């Protein structure tokens, strides 16, 4: 059986080792609105592209790195956990080194309560990159761009069909003026009108499907 001394682990070395083996970082932050950090593990720089030592020393705002649309979600999760004495688990987008956004999943909890108020003074946790979500988000954004382009094309096609109907109407007017000599115009007008009607029917079906697709990708 191993002795107690042999089983003893240097906590600092253990934390450093774990921090270097995850796609993300461990942290301790201040319990305040900007979530300023007092310590982060080595993965912080790789995930954010920021100098960890400077970020901690300057007490820079971590909340400024969270996507503005996700900040309320994070705040609510942290507030509820602190209120109940539990922990939070929340997924959100974090600013990436290339200026884009990475999806991350955070688990954390409050610690070191103030002796007088009982309010946690620090927030401890781990933030892991959700690589699959980040990849899915990029594909979804590409899908949004494609749908936007299709929507623009649909509008142009409807304009063309309206023009075709107008030309068909003009052809009928000319056919009526030319009497028996305008029979050819009348045949052309009927064909053009039929083509426009068929085209509009198809385009309306396409438009309905696009509407569903727009809702699916939340345009």
Secondary structure as GFF3:
##gff-version 3
##sequence-region A 1 219
A	DSSP	alpha_helix	4	7	.	.	.	ID=ss1
A	DSSP	alpha_helix	11	19	.	.	.	ID=ss2
A	DSSP	beta_strand	24	30	.	.	.	ID=ss3
A	DSSP	beta_strand	37	40	.	.	.	ID=ss4
A	DSSP	alpha_helix	43	48	.	.	.	ID=ss5
A	DSSP	alpha_helix	52	57	.	.	.	ID=ss6
A	DSSP	three_ten_helix	63	65	.	.	.	ID=ss7
A	DSSP	alpha_helix	71	84	.	.	.	ID=ss8
A	DSSP	beta_strand	87	95	.	.	.	ID=ss9
A	DSSP	beta_strand	101	113	.	.	.	ID=ss10
A	DSSP	beta_strand	120	129	.	.	.	ID=ss11
A	DSSP	alpha_helix	131	178	.	.	.	ID=ss12
A	DSSP	three_ten_helix	179	182	.	.	.	ID=ss13
A	DSSP	alpha_helix	183	216	.	.	.	ID=ss14
###
